[in-house]
């Protein structure tokens, strides 16, 4: 169960004050989404685990300098994760692939299910590859990591409306690429494609 904004703000203030229990609760809240976000961007699960730990070490070191100022803590933390991934990619030149997901298929799956899973994953990988880098990152932050649009905007260093526009266009592109020609209506308060995000 995710913490509400008030409880989260209290924990951040307590962790800033040096309370290890509060930082532990923040770790519990964000560890899994941060790991999923990183695991989607690097090849090896061991790298994802190491980088996730590194993000929290950096967060602990930087927390005394963190100022709320309306910036959601989750967005700040995911920006640290994003920068950690960039640093890692510069040194390792690794890129995420969906192959890892196929390798995690259960042992109970028969050969037919594995073949269908591989075909679906290949189609999704091609569709994701057709997105711009910013669209792909918006999708990863919003859906793989489970961030709100506001948190994703902070992580990407963009306006919330821009992230919503990127997300909308990415979903429309994915639907077209995957042959899911459904009528796509903007979500409430969602800018229409190409409007309000330039």
TIVO-2410 file (N, C-alpha, C; in nm, 3 decimals):
# residues 198
REC num residu      c1      c2      c3 atome chaine
REC   1      X   0.084  -0.117   0.000     N      A
REC   1      X   0.000   0.000   0.000    CA      A
REC   1      X   0.089   0.124   0.000     C      A
REC   2      X   0.067   0.212  -0.095     N      A
REC   2      X   0.148   0.333  -0.105    CA      A
REC   2      X   0.111   0.431   0.006     C      A
REC   3      X   0.212   0.502   0.054     N      A
REC   3      X   0.190   0.604   0.156    CA      A
REC   3      X   0.120   0.724   0.094     C      A
REC   4      X   0.033   0.789   0.174     N      A
REC   4      X  -0.028   0.912   0.122    CA      A
REC   4      X   0.076   1.024   0.130     C      A
REC   5      X   0.047   1.135   0.062     N      A
REC   5      X   0.144   1.245   0.052    CA      A
REC   5      X   0.186   1.299   0.188     C      A
REC   6      X   0.090   1.311   0.280     N      A
REC   6      X   0.122   1.364   0.413    CA      A
REC   6      X   0.218   1.274   0.489     C      A
REC   7      X   0.190   1.144   0.488     N      A
REC   7      X   0.277   1.048   0.558    CA      A
REC   7      X   0.415   1.045   0.494     C      A
REC   8      X   0.418   1.055   0.363     N      A
REC   8      X   0.545   1.054   0.291    CA      A
REC   8      X   0.629   1.177   0.327     C      A
REC   9      X   0.564   1.293   0.331     N      A
REC   9      X   0.636   1.416   0.367    CA      A
REC   9      X   0.693   1.408   0.507     C      A
REC  10      X   0.614   1.352   0.601     N      A
REC  10      X   0.664   1.337   0.739    CA      A
REC  10      X   0.785   1.246   0.743     C      A
REC  11      X   0.778   1.134   0.670     N      A
REC  11      X   0.892   1.042   0.667    CA      A
REC  11      X   1.016   1.108   0.608     C      A
REC  12      X   0.998   1.187   0.503     N      A
REC  12      X   1.112   1.255   0.440    CA      A
REC  12      X   1.176   1.351   0.540     C      A
REC  13      X   1.092   1.427   0.611     N      A
REC  13      X   1.146   1.522   0.710    CA      A
REC  13      X   1.219   1.449   0.822     C      A
REC  14      X   1.163   1.338   0.868     N      A
REC  14      X   1.229   1.260   0.974    CA      A
REC  14      X   1.359   1.199   0.924     C      A
REC  15      X   1.358   1.148   0.800     N      A
REC  15      X   1.480   1.090   0.743    CA      A
REC  15      X   1.586   1.198   0.724     C      A
REC  16      X   1.544   1.317   0.683     N      A
REC  16      X   1.639   1.429   0.670    CA      A
REC  16      X   1.703   1.461   0.805     C      A
REC  17      X   1.627   1.442   0.911     N      A
REC  17      X   1.677   1.468   1.046    CA      A
REC  17      X   1.764   1.357   1.100     C      A
REC  18      X   1.785   1.252   1.021     N      A
REC  18      X   1.874   1.144   1.062    CA      A
REC  18      X   1.805   1.022   1.121     C      A
REC  19      X   1.674   1.012   1.108     N      A
REC  19      X   1.601   0.897   1.162    CA      A
REC  19      X   1.616   0.777   1.068     C      A
REC  20      X   1.691   0.674   1.109     N      A
REC  20      X   1.711   0.559   1.021    CA      A
REC  20      X   1.583   0.480   0.994     C      A
REC  21      X   1.490   0.477   1.091     N      A
REC  21      X   1.364   0.405   1.071    CA      A
REC  21      X   1.285   0.471   0.957     C      A
REC  22      X   1.283   0.605   0.957     N      A
REC  22      X   1.209   0.677   0.852    CA      A
REC  22      X   1.270   0.650   0.715     C      A
REC  23      X   1.403   0.651   0.708     N      A
REC  23      X   1.466   0.621   0.579    CA      A
REC  23      X   1.436   0.477   0.537     C      A
REC  24      X   1.433   0.386   0.634     N      A
REC  24      X   1.397   0.247   0.603    CA      A
REC  24      X   1.258   0.235   0.545     C      A
REC  25      X   1.163   0.314   0.598     N      A
REC  25      X   1.027   0.312   0.543    CA      A
REC  25      X   1.025   0.367   0.401     C      A
REC  26      X   1.104   0.473   0.375     N      A
REC  26      X   1.114   0.527   0.239    CA      A
REC  26      X   1.174   0.423   0.145     C      A
REC  27      X   1.275   0.352   0.193     N      A
REC  27      X   1.336   0.243   0.115    CA      A
REC  27      X   1.231   0.138   0.082     C      A
REC  28      X   1.153   0.098   0.183     N      A
REC  28      X   1.048  -0.003   0.161    CA      A
REC  28      X   0.946   0.044   0.058     C      A
REC  29      X   0.913   0.172   0.063     N      A
REC  29      X   0.812   0.228  -0.028    CA      A
REC  29      X   0.860   0.232  -0.173     C      A
REC  30      X   0.989   0.264  -0.193     N      A
REC  30      X   1.038   0.290  -0.328    CA      A
REC  30      X   1.132   0.184  -0.384     C      A
REC  31      X   1.175   0.089  -0.302     N      A
REC  31      X   1.274  -0.008  -0.350    CA      A
REC  31      X   1.225  -0.083  -0.474     C      A
REC  32      X   1.107  -0.140  -0.466     N      A
REC  32      X   1.057  -0.222  -0.579    CA      A
REC  32      X   1.036  -0.141  -0.706     C      A
REC  33      X   0.970  -0.022  -0.701     N      A
REC  33      X   0.955   0.055  -0.825    CA      A
REC  33      X   1.088   0.102  -0.883     C      A
REC  34      X   1.182   0.140  -0.798     N      A
REC  34      X   1.314   0.182  -0.846    CA      A
REC  34      X   1.383   0.064  -0.913     C      A
REC  35      X   1.375  -0.053  -0.848     N      A
REC  35      X   1.439  -0.173  -0.906    CA      A
REC  35      X   1.377  -0.205  -1.042     C      A
REC  36      X   1.244  -0.203  -1.052     N      A
REC  36      X   1.177  -0.234  -1.180    CA      A
REC  36      X   1.221  -0.136  -1.288     C      A
REC  37      X   1.228  -0.008  -1.254     N      A
REC  37      X   1.269   0.093  -1.350    CA      A
REC  37      X   1.411   0.065  -1.399     C      A
REC  38      X   1.501   0.036  -1.307     N      A
REC  38      X   1.640   0.011  -1.344    CA      A
REC  38      X   1.652  -0.121  -1.421     C      A
REC  39      X   1.583  -0.225  -1.375     N      A
REC  39      X   1.593  -0.356  -1.439    CA      A
REC  39      X   1.547  -0.351  -1.584     C      A
REC  40      X   1.456  -0.260  -1.615     N      A
REC  40      X   1.408  -0.245  -1.751    CA      A
REC  40      X   1.512  -0.179  -1.841     C      A
REC  41      X   1.612  -0.116  -1.780     N      A
REC  41      X   1.710  -0.041  -1.858    CA      A
REC  41      X   1.848  -0.107  -1.865     C      A
REC  42      X   1.873  -0.210  -1.785     N      A
REC  42      X   2.003  -0.278  -1.787    CA      A
REC  42      X   1.982  -0.426  -1.815     C      A
REC  43      X   2.086  -0.493  -1.862     N      A
REC  43      X   2.072  -0.633  -1.903    CA      A
REC  43      X   2.068  -0.733  -1.789     C      A
REC  44      X   2.151  -0.714  -1.691     N      A
REC  44      X   2.166  -0.817  -1.587    CA      A
REC  44      X   2.092  -0.781  -1.458     C      A
REC  45      X   2.017  -0.876  -1.402     N      A
REC  45      X   1.951  -0.851  -1.273    CA      A
REC  45      X   2.050  -0.811  -1.164     C      A
REC  46      X   2.170  -0.868  -1.168     N      A
REC  46      X   2.269  -0.832  -1.066    CA      A
REC  46      X   2.308  -0.684  -1.078     C      A
REC  47      X   2.317  -0.633  -1.202     N      A
REC  47      X   2.345  -0.491  -1.221    CA      A
REC  47      X   2.229  -0.407  -1.167     C      A
REC  48      X   2.107  -0.451  -1.193     N      A
REC  48      X   1.990  -0.377  -1.145    CA      A
REC  48      X   1.989  -0.372  -0.992     C      A
REC  49      X   2.023  -0.483  -0.929     N      A
REC  49      X   2.029  -0.486  -0.782    CA      A
REC  49      X   2.136  -0.391  -0.731     C      A
REC  50      X   2.255  -0.396  -0.791     N      A
REC  50      X   2.365  -0.309  -0.748    CA      A
REC  50      X   2.329  -0.162  -0.768     C      A
REC  51      X   2.271  -0.129  -0.884     N      A
REC  51      X   2.238   0.010  -0.913    CA      A
REC  51      X   2.125   0.060  -0.822     C      A
REC  52      X   2.031  -0.027  -0.789     N      A
REC  52      X   1.924   0.011  -0.697    CA      A
REC  52      X   1.982   0.047  -0.561     C      A
REC  53      X   2.074  -0.036  -0.514     N      A
REC  53      X   2.139  -0.006  -0.386    CA      A
REC  53      X   2.216   0.126  -0.395     C      A
REC  54      X   2.283   0.148  -0.506     N      A
REC  54      X   2.360   0.271  -0.525    CA      A
REC  54      X   2.268   0.394  -0.522     C      A
REC  55      X   2.150   0.382  -0.581     N      A
REC  55      X   2.055   0.494  -0.579    CA      A
REC  55      X   2.020   0.530  -0.434     C      A
REC  56      X   1.996   0.429  -0.351     N      A
REC  56      X   1.958   0.458  -0.213    CA      A
REC  56      X   2.076   0.509  -0.130     C      A
REC  57      X   2.197   0.466  -0.163     N      A
REC  57      X   2.315   0.523  -0.098    CA      A
REC  57      X   2.327   0.670  -0.135     C      A
REC  58      X   2.311   0.701  -0.265     N      A
REC  58      X   2.317   0.841  -0.309    CA      A
REC  58      X   2.205   0.923  -0.244     C      A
REC  59      X   2.086   0.863  -0.233     N      A
REC  59      X   1.974   0.934  -0.171    CA      A
REC  59      X   2.004   0.965  -0.025     C      A
REC  60      X   2.059   0.869   0.045     N      A
REC  60      X   2.093   0.889   0.186    CA      A
REC  60      X   2.196   1.001   0.201     C      A
REC  61      X   2.295   1.002   0.112     N      A
REC  61      X   2.398   1.105   0.117    CA      A
REC  61      X   2.342   1.243   0.081     C      A
REC  62      X   2.250   1.248  -0.016     N      A
REC  62      X   2.198   1.377  -0.064    CA      A
REC  62      X   2.077   1.426   0.013     C      A
REC  63      X   2.015   1.339   0.093     N      A
REC  63      X   1.890   1.374   0.161    CA      A
REC  63      X   1.900   1.501   0.246     C      A
REC  64      X   2.010   1.525   0.318     N      A
REC  64      X   2.016   1.650   0.396    CA      A
REC  64      X   2.003   1.775   0.308     C      A
REC  65      X   2.037   1.766   0.182     N      A
REC  65      X   2.028   1.882   0.091    CA      A
REC  65      X   1.895   1.886   0.015     C      A
REC  66      X   1.816   1.781   0.027     N      A
REC  66      X   1.687   1.777  -0.043    CA      A
REC  66      X   1.592   1.879   0.021     C      A
REC  67      X   1.530   1.961  -0.063     N      A
REC  67      X   1.431   2.056  -0.018    CA      A
REC  67      X   1.300   2.026  -0.086     C      A
REC  68      X   1.194   2.020  -0.006     N      A
REC  68      X   1.064   1.979  -0.058    CA      A
REC  68      X   1.019   2.075  -0.169     C      A
REC  69      X   0.994   2.200  -0.141     N      A
REC  69      X   0.957   2.301  -0.240    CA      A
REC  69      X   0.859   2.251  -0.347     C      A
REC  70      X   0.766   2.167  -0.310     N      A
REC  70      X   0.667   2.119  -0.405    CA      A
REC  70      X   0.715   2.010  -0.497     C      A
REC  71      X   0.843   1.972  -0.486     N      A
REC  71      X   0.897   1.864  -0.570    CA      A
REC  71      X   0.869   1.732  -0.500     C      A
REC  72      X   0.797   1.640  -0.564     N      A
REC  72      X   0.768   1.513  -0.498    CA      A
REC  72      X   0.896   1.432  -0.474     C      A
REC  73      X   0.903   1.372  -0.357     N      A
REC  73      X   1.022   1.294  -0.321    CA      A
REC  73      X   1.045   1.181  -0.421     C      A
REC  74      X   0.936   1.116  -0.465     N      A
REC  74      X   0.950   1.007  -0.561    CA      A
REC  74      X   1.013   1.052  -0.691     C      A
REC  75      X   0.976   1.170  -0.739     N      A
REC  75      X   1.036   1.223  -0.860    CA      A
REC  75      X   1.184   1.250  -0.842     C      A
REC  76      X   1.219   1.305  -0.727     N      A
REC  76      X   1.360   1.332  -0.696    CA      A
REC  76      X   1.440   1.201  -0.694     C      A
REC  77      X   1.382   1.098  -0.631     N      A
REC  77      X   1.449   0.969  -0.620    CA      A
REC  77      X   1.466   0.904  -0.758     C      A
REC  78      X   1.363   0.914  -0.842     N      A
REC  78      X   1.374   0.856  -0.976    CA      A
REC  78      X   1.470   0.934  -1.064     C      A
REC  79      X   1.486   1.064  -1.038     N      A
REC  79      X   1.588   1.139  -1.111    CA      A
REC  79      X   1.727   1.087  -1.073     C      A
REC  80      X   1.748   1.056  -0.944     N      A
REC  80      X   1.874   0.994  -0.902    CA      A
REC  80      X   1.893   0.861  -0.975     C      A
REC  81      X   1.786   0.781  -0.984     N      A
REC  81      X   1.794   0.651  -1.052    CA      A
REC  81      X   1.827   0.671  -1.199     C      A
REC  82      X   1.763   0.766  -1.261     N      A
REC  82      X   1.787   0.794  -1.404    CA      A
REC  82      X   1.933   0.833  -1.427     C      A
REC  83      X   1.986   0.920  -1.343     N      A
REC  83      X   2.126   0.962  -1.356    CA      A
REC  83      X   2.222   0.847  -1.330     C      A
REC  84      X   2.186   0.760  -1.238     N      A
REC  84      X   2.270   0.642  -1.208    CA      A
REC  84      X   2.274   0.549  -1.328     C      A
REC  85      X   2.160   0.531  -1.394     N      A
REC  85      X   2.154   0.447  -1.514    CA      A
REC  85      X   2.239   0.508  -1.625     C      A
REC  86      X   2.229   0.639  -1.642     N      A
REC  86      X   2.308   0.707  -1.746    CA      A
REC  86      X   2.457   0.688  -1.720     C      A
REC  87      X   2.499   0.706  -1.595     N      A
REC  87      X   2.640   0.685  -1.560    CA      A
REC  87      X   2.682   0.541  -1.588     C      A
REC  88      X   2.595   0.448  -1.555     N      A
REC  88      X   2.624   0.305  -1.578    CA      A
REC  88      X   2.636   0.277  -1.728     C      A
REC  89      X   2.543   0.332  -1.806     N      A
REC  89      X   2.545   0.308  -1.950    CA      A
REC  89      X   2.670   0.364  -2.015     C      A
REC  90      X   2.717   0.477  -1.965     N      A
REC  90      X   2.840   0.536  -2.019    CA      A
REC  90      X   2.960   0.445  -1.998     C      A
REC  91      X   2.958   0.373  -1.887     N      A
REC  91      X   3.072   0.286  -1.858    CA      A
REC  91      X   3.053   0.145  -1.911     C      A
REC  92      X   2.928   0.099  -1.924     N      A
REC  92      X   2.902  -0.039  -1.964    CA      A
REC  92      X   2.843  -0.055  -2.102     C      A
REC  93      X   2.781   0.049  -2.154     N      A
REC  93      X   2.715   0.045  -2.285    CA      A
REC  93      X   2.609  -0.065  -2.292     C      A
REC  94      X   2.543  -0.089  -2.181     N      A
REC  94      X   2.436  -0.189  -2.179    CA      A
REC  94      X   2.304  -0.122  -2.212     C      A
REC  95      X   2.217  -0.196  -2.276     N      A
REC  95      X   2.082  -0.149  -2.303    CA      A
REC  95      X   1.985  -0.259  -2.263     C      A
REC  96      X   1.870  -0.219  -2.212     N      A
REC  96      X   1.771  -0.317  -2.167    CA      A
REC  96      X   1.711  -0.390  -2.286     C      A
REC  97      X   1.681  -0.515  -2.264     N      A
REC  97      X   1.612  -0.595  -2.365    CA      A
REC  97      X   1.499  -0.670  -2.297     C      A
REC  98      X   1.398  -0.700  -2.373     N      A
REC  98      X   1.287  -0.777  -2.316    CA      A
REC  98      X   1.320  -0.926  -2.310     C      A
REC  99      X   1.437  -0.965  -2.363     N      A
REC  99      X   1.475  -1.106  -2.358    CA      A
REC  99      X   1.476  -1.158  -2.215     C      A
REC 100      X   1.516  -1.072  -2.122     N      A
REC 100      X   1.522  -1.114  -1.983    CA      A
REC 100      X   1.385  -1.158  -1.933     C      A
REC 101      X   1.280  -1.092  -1.981     N      A
REC 101      X   1.145  -1.130  -1.939    CA      A
REC 101      X   1.110  -1.270  -1.988     C      A
REC 102      X   1.153  -1.304  -2.107     N      A
REC 102      X   1.126  -1.438  -2.159    CA      A
REC 102      X   1.201  -1.543  -2.078     C      A
REC 103      X   1.321  -1.509  -2.034     N      A
REC 103      X   1.399  -1.603  -1.954    CA      A
REC 103      X   1.335  -1.628  -1.819     C      A
REC 104      X   1.251  -1.533  -1.775     N      A
REC 104      X   1.186  -1.550  -1.646    CA      A
REC 104      X   1.055  -1.627  -1.658     C      A
REC 105      X   1.024  -1.677  -1.777     N      A
REC 105      X   0.901  -1.755  -1.794    CA      A
REC 105      X   0.903  -1.874  -1.699     C      A
REC 106      X   0.787  -1.909  -1.647     N      A
REC 106      X   0.782  -2.016  -1.547    CA      A
REC 106      X   0.818  -2.150  -1.609     C      A
REC 107      X   0.869  -2.239  -1.524     N      A
REC 107      X   0.907  -2.373  -1.569    CA      A
REC 107      X   0.786  -2.453  -1.613     C      A
REC 108      X   0.668  -2.415  -1.562     N      A
REC 108      X   0.547  -2.491  -1.597    CA      A
REC 108      X   0.501  -2.463  -1.739     C      A
REC 109      X   0.545  -2.353  -1.797     N      A
REC 109      X   0.500  -2.317  -1.932    CA      A
REC 109      X   0.551  -2.420  -2.032     C      A
REC 110      X   0.459  -2.463  -2.117     N      A
REC 110      X   0.497  -2.559  -2.220    CA      A
REC 110      X   0.564  -2.489  -2.337     C      A
REC 111      X   0.616  -2.566  -2.433     N      A
REC 111      X   0.685  -2.508  -2.548    CA      A
REC 111      X   0.598  -2.411  -2.627     C      A
REC 112      X   0.468  -2.442  -2.641     N      A
REC 112      X   0.379  -2.354  -2.716    CA      A
REC 112      X   0.364  -2.218  -2.648     C      A
REC 113      X   0.348  -2.221  -2.514     N      A
REC 113      X   0.334  -2.096  -2.440    CA      A
REC 113      X   0.462  -2.013  -2.449     C      A
REC 114      X   0.577  -2.080  -2.443     N      A
REC 114      X   0.705  -2.010  -2.450    CA      A
REC 114      X   0.721  -1.943  -2.586     C      A
REC 115      X   0.682  -2.015  -2.694     N      A
REC 115      X   0.692  -1.958  -2.829    CA      A
REC 115      X   0.600  -1.837  -2.842     C      A
REC 116      X   0.477  -1.848  -2.792     N      A
REC 116      X   0.383  -1.735  -2.799    CA      A
REC 116      X   0.433  -1.617  -2.715     C      A
REC 117      X   0.487  -1.648  -2.598     N      A
REC 117      X   0.543  -1.541  -2.514    CA      A
REC 117      X   0.657  -1.472  -2.587     C      A
REC 118      X   0.745  -1.548  -2.647     N      A
REC 118      X   0.859  -1.491  -2.720    CA      A
REC 118      X   0.810  -1.402  -2.834     C      A
REC 119      X   0.708  -1.448  -2.909     N      A
REC 119      X   0.654  -1.367  -3.019    CA      A
REC 119      X   0.594  -1.237  -2.967     C      A
REC 120      X   0.518  -1.246  -2.856     N      A
REC 120      X   0.458  -1.126  -2.799    CA      A
REC 120      X   0.566  -1.029  -2.751     C      A
REC 121      X   0.667  -1.082  -2.683     N      A
REC 121      X   0.775  -0.996  -2.633    CA      A
REC 121      X   0.853  -0.932  -2.746     C      A
REC 122      X   0.876  -1.007  -2.853     N      A
REC 122      X   0.945  -0.950  -2.969    CA      A
REC 122      X   0.864  -0.836  -3.030     C      A
REC 123      X   0.732  -0.856  -3.039     N      A
REC 123      X   0.646  -0.752  -3.095    CA      A
REC 123      X   0.647  -0.627  -3.006     C      A
REC 124      X   0.642  -0.648  -2.875     N      A
REC 124      X   0.646  -0.534  -2.781    CA      A
REC 124      X   0.781  -0.464  -2.789     C      A
REC 125      X   0.890  -0.542  -2.798     N      A
REC 125      X   1.024  -0.483  -2.808    CA      A
REC 125      X   1.035  -0.396  -2.934     C      A
REC 126      X   0.983  -0.445  -3.046     N      A
REC 126      X   0.987  -0.367  -3.170    CA      A
REC 126      X   0.903  -0.240  -3.155     C      A
REC 127      X   0.787  -0.254  -3.091     N      A
REC 127      X   0.700  -0.137  -3.073    CA      A
REC 127      X   0.766  -0.034  -2.981     C      A
REC 128      X   0.828  -0.079  -2.873     N      A
REC 128      X   0.897   0.013  -2.783    CA      A
REC 128      X   1.016   0.080  -2.852     C      A
REC 129      X   1.085   0.004  -2.938     N      A
REC 129      X   1.201   0.059  -3.010    CA      A
REC 129      X   1.158   0.169  -3.107     C      A
REC 130      X   1.032   0.165  -3.150     N      A
REC 130      X   0.985   0.267  -3.245    CA      A
REC 130      X   0.953   0.400  -3.176     C      A
REC 131      X   0.948   0.402  -3.043     N      A
REC 131      X   0.919   0.525  -2.970    CA      A
REC 131      X   1.044   0.613  -2.964     C      A
REC 132      X   1.022   0.740  -2.941     N      A
REC 132      X   1.136   0.828  -2.914    CA      A
REC 132      X   1.190   0.792  -2.775     C      A
REC 133      X   1.313   0.833  -2.747     N      A
REC 133      X   1.371   0.807  -2.615    CA      A
REC 133      X   1.285   0.866  -2.504     C      A
REC 134      X   1.234   0.987  -2.525     N      A
REC 134      X   1.153   1.052  -2.422    CA      A
REC 134      X   1.019   0.981  -2.404     C      A
REC 135      X   0.958   0.936  -2.513     N      A
REC 135      X   0.832   0.861  -2.500    CA      A
REC 135      X   0.855   0.731  -2.424     C      A
REC 136      X   0.963   0.661  -2.458     N      A
REC 136      X   0.994   0.535  -2.391    CA      A
REC 136      X   1.018   0.558  -2.242     C      A
REC 137      X   1.091   0.664  -2.209     N      A
REC 137      X   1.119   0.691  -2.068    CA      A
REC 137      X   0.991   0.727  -1.993     C      A
REC 138      X   0.903   0.803  -2.057     N      A
REC 138      X   0.776   0.838  -1.993    CA      A
REC 138      X   0.694   0.712  -1.964     C      A
REC 139      X   0.690   0.620  -2.060     N      A
REC 139      X   0.618   0.493  -2.040    CA      A
REC 139      X   0.681   0.411  -1.927     C      A
REC 140      X   0.813   0.404  -1.926     N      A
REC 140      X   0.882   0.327  -1.822    CA      A
REC 140      X   0.854   0.383  -1.684     C      A
REC 141      X   0.861   0.515  -1.671     N      A
REC 141      X   0.840   0.577  -1.540    CA      A
REC 141      X   0.695   0.565  -1.495     C      A
REC 142      X   0.601   0.586  -1.588     N      A
REC 142      X   0.460   0.584  -1.551    CA      A
REC 142      X   0.409   0.443  -1.525     C      A
REC 143      X   0.446   0.347  -1.611     N      A
REC 143      X   0.384   0.216  -1.601    CA      A
REC 143      X   0.474   0.107  -1.543     C      A
REC 144      X   0.602   0.108  -1.578     N      A
REC 144      X   0.691   0.006  -1.521    CA      A
REC 144      X   0.727   0.040  -1.377     C      A
REC 145      X   0.753   0.168  -1.351     N      A
REC 145      X   0.792   0.210  -1.216    CA      A
REC 145      X   0.672   0.254  -1.134     C      A
REC 146      X   0.558   0.282  -1.198     N      A
REC 146      X   0.437   0.316  -1.125    CA      A
REC 146      X   0.433   0.458  -1.069     C      A
REC 147      X   0.507   0.551  -1.130     N      A
REC 147      X   0.508   0.688  -1.082    CA      A
REC 147      X   0.384   0.764  -1.129     C      A
REC 148      X   0.347   0.865  -1.053     N      A
REC 148      X   0.243   0.957  -1.099    CA      A
REC 148      X   0.303   1.043  -1.209     C      A
REC 149      X   0.218   1.113  -1.282     N      A
REC 149      X   0.267   1.202  -1.388    CA      A
REC 149      X   0.356   1.310  -1.328     C      A
REC 150      X   0.321   1.358  -1.211     N      A
REC 150      X   0.401   1.462  -1.144    CA      A
REC 150      X   0.540   1.409  -1.108     C      A
REC 151      X   0.546   1.288  -1.051     N      A
REC 151      X   0.675   1.229  -1.014    CA      A
REC 151      X   0.759   1.202  -1.139     C      A
REC 152      X   0.695   1.151  -1.244     N      A
REC 152      X   0.767   1.124  -1.368    CA      A
REC 152      X   0.822   1.255  -1.427     C      A
REC 153      X   0.743   1.362  -1.419     N      A
REC 153      X   0.788   1.491  -1.470    CA      A
REC 153      X   0.911   1.538  -1.394     C      A
REC 154      X   0.911   1.522  -1.263     N      A
REC 154      X   1.028   1.561  -1.184    CA      A
REC 154      X   1.149   1.476  -1.221     C      A
REC 155      X   1.127   1.345  -1.238     N      A
REC 155      X   1.238   1.256  -1.273    CA      A
REC 155      X   1.298   1.292  -1.408     C      A
REC 156      X   1.213   1.334  -1.501     N      A
REC 156      X   1.259   1.366  -1.636    CA      A
REC 156      X   1.302   1.512  -1.651     C      A
REC 157      X   1.274   1.594  -1.550     N      A
REC 157      X   1.306   1.736  -1.560    CA      A
REC 157      X   1.218   1.808  -1.659     C      A
REC 158      X   1.091   1.768  -1.665     N      A
REC 158      X   0.997   1.827  -1.761    CA      A
REC 158      X   0.870   1.870  -1.690     C      A
REC 159      X   0.786   1.943  -1.762     N      A
REC 159      X   0.655   1.981  -1.709    CA      A
REC 159      X   0.564   1.859  -1.709     C      A
REC 160      X   0.470   1.857  -1.615     N      A
REC 160      X   0.377   1.745  -1.605    CA      A
REC 160      X   0.295   1.728  -1.733     C      A
REC 161      X   0.250   1.838  -1.792     N      A
REC 161      X   0.173   1.830  -1.917    CA      A
REC 161      X   0.254   1.771  -2.031     C      A
REC 162      X   0.384   1.800  -2.032     N      A
REC 162      X   0.471   1.745  -2.135    CA      A
REC 162      X   0.480   1.594  -2.120     C      A
REC 163      X   0.494   1.547  -1.996     N      A
REC 163      X   0.502   1.402  -1.972    CA      A
REC 163      X   0.371   1.334  -2.010     C      A
REC 164      X   0.259   1.398  -1.978     N      A
REC 164      X   0.129   1.340  -2.016    CA      A
REC 164      X   0.117   1.332  -2.168     C      A
REC 165      X   0.164   1.436  -2.238     N      A
REC 165      X   0.161   1.434  -2.384    CA      A
REC 165      X   0.249   1.325  -2.441     C      A
REC 166      X   0.370   1.310  -2.385     N      A
REC 166      X   0.460   1.203  -2.429    CA      A
REC 166      X   0.395   1.067  -2.408     C      A
REC 167      X   0.334   1.050  -2.292     N      A
REC 167      X   0.268   0.923  -2.259    CA      A
REC 167      X   0.154   0.896  -2.356     C      A
REC 168      X   0.072   0.995  -2.382     N      A
REC 168      X  -0.043   0.978  -2.472    CA      A
REC 168      X   0.003   0.937  -2.611     C      A
REC 169      X   0.103   1.009  -2.664     N      A
REC 169      X   0.152   0.978  -2.799    CA      A
REC 169      X   0.221   0.841  -2.802     C      A
REC 170      X   0.291   0.806  -2.695     N      A
REC 170      X   0.358   0.675  -2.690    CA      A
REC 170      X   0.256   0.563  -2.691     C      A
REC 171      X   0.150   0.577  -2.613     N      A
REC 171      X   0.047   0.473  -2.609    CA      A
REC 171      X  -0.019   0.459  -2.746     C      A
REC 172      X  -0.049   0.573  -2.809     N      A
REC 172      X  -0.111   0.568  -2.942    CA      A
REC 172      X  -0.017   0.499  -3.041     C      A
REC 173      X   0.112   0.529  -3.032     N      A
REC 173      X   0.210   0.467  -3.122    CA      A
REC 173      X   0.222   0.317  -3.096     C      A
REC 174      X   0.224   0.279  -2.968     N      A
REC 174      X   0.232   0.137  -2.934    CA      A
REC 174      X   0.109   0.061  -2.985     C      A
REC 175      X  -0.007   0.120  -2.970     N      A
REC 175      X  -0.129   0.056  -3.019    CA      A
REC 175      X  -0.124   0.036  -3.170     C      A
REC 176      X  -0.077   0.139  -3.241     N      A
REC 176      X  -0.065   0.124  -3.387    CA      A
REC 176      X   0.036   0.016  -3.422     C      A
REC 177      X   0.152   0.018  -3.357     N      A
REC 177      X   0.258  -0.079  -3.387    CA      A
REC 177      X   0.215  -0.222  -3.358     C      A
REC 178      X   0.133  -0.239  -3.255     N      A
REC 178      X   0.090  -0.373  -3.215    CA      A
REC 178      X  -0.042  -0.413  -3.282     C      A
REC 179      X  -0.091  -0.327  -3.371     N      A
REC 179      X  -0.214  -0.360  -3.442    CA      A
REC 179      X  -0.339  -0.348  -3.356     C      A
REC 180      X  -0.332  -0.267  -3.253     N      A
REC 180      X  -0.448  -0.246  -3.166    CA      A
REC 180      X  -0.509  -0.112  -3.201     C      A
REC 181      X  -0.572  -0.104  -3.317     N      A
REC 181      X  -0.627   0.022  -3.364    CA      A
REC 181      X  -0.757   0.053  -3.292     C      A
REC 182      X  -0.739   0.097  -3.167     N      A
REC 182      X  -0.854   0.134  -3.085    CA      A
REC 182      X  -0.867   0.284  -3.088     C      A
REC 183      X  -0.990   0.333  -3.070     N      A
REC 183      X  -1.008   0.478  -3.059    CA      A
REC 183      X  -0.947   0.521  -2.926     C      A
REC 184      X  -0.854   0.614  -2.933     N      A
REC 184      X  -0.786   0.661  -2.813    CA      A
REC 184      X  -0.838   0.800  -2.780     C      A
REC 185      X  -0.899   0.811  -2.664     N      A
REC 185      X  -0.947   0.940  -2.618    CA      A
REC 185      X  -0.852   0.989  -2.511     C      A
REC 186      X  -0.816   1.119  -2.513     N      A
REC 186      X  -0.731   1.170  -2.407    CA      A
REC 186      X  -0.798   1.152  -2.271     C      A
REC 187      X  -0.717   1.125  -2.169     N      A
REC 187      X  -0.769   1.114  -2.034    CA      A
REC 187      X  -0.815   1.253  -1.992     C      A
REC 188      X  -0.903   1.263  -1.889     N      A
REC 188      X  -0.944   1.395  -1.843    CA      A
REC 188      X  -0.820   1.478  -1.809     C      A
REC 189      X  -0.823   1.604  -1.845     N      A
REC 189      X  -0.710   1.696  -1.823    CA      A
REC 189      X  -0.586   1.654  -1.900     C      A
REC 190      X  -0.602   1.567  -1.998     N      A
REC 190      X  -0.490   1.520  -2.080    CA      A
REC 190      X  -0.483   1.605  -2.206     C      A
REC 191      X  -0.371   1.666  -2.237     N      A
REC 191      X  -0.366   1.745  -2.360    CA      A
REC 191      X  -0.376   1.655  -2.482     C      A
REC 192      X  -0.442   1.705  -2.583     N      A
REC 192      X  -0.447   1.631  -2.709    CA      A
REC 192      X  -0.306   1.624  -2.766     C      A
REC 193      X  -0.276   1.521  -2.846     N      A
REC 193      X  -0.142   1.509  -2.902    CA      A
REC 193      X  -0.101   1.636  -2.973     C      A
REC 194      X   0.020   1.681  -2.943     N      A
REC 194      X   0.077   1.796  -3.012    CA      A
REC 194      X   0.034   1.929  -2.954     C      A
REC 195      X  -0.051   1.927  -2.850     N      A
REC 195      X  -0.097   2.054  -2.792    CA      A
REC 195      X  -0.044   2.070  -2.651     C      A
REC 196      X  -0.002   2.187  -2.618     N      A
REC 196      X   0.033   2.220  -2.481    CA      A
REC 196      X   0.161   2.162  -2.429     C      A
REC 197      X   0.244   2.100  -2.512     N      A
REC 197      X   0.367   2.044  -2.459    CA      A
REC 197      X   0.488   2.086  -2.540     C      A
REC 198      X   0.479   2.198  -2.606     N      A
REC 198      X   0.596   2.245  -2.681    CA      A
REC 198      X   0.669   2.349  -2.601     C      A
***
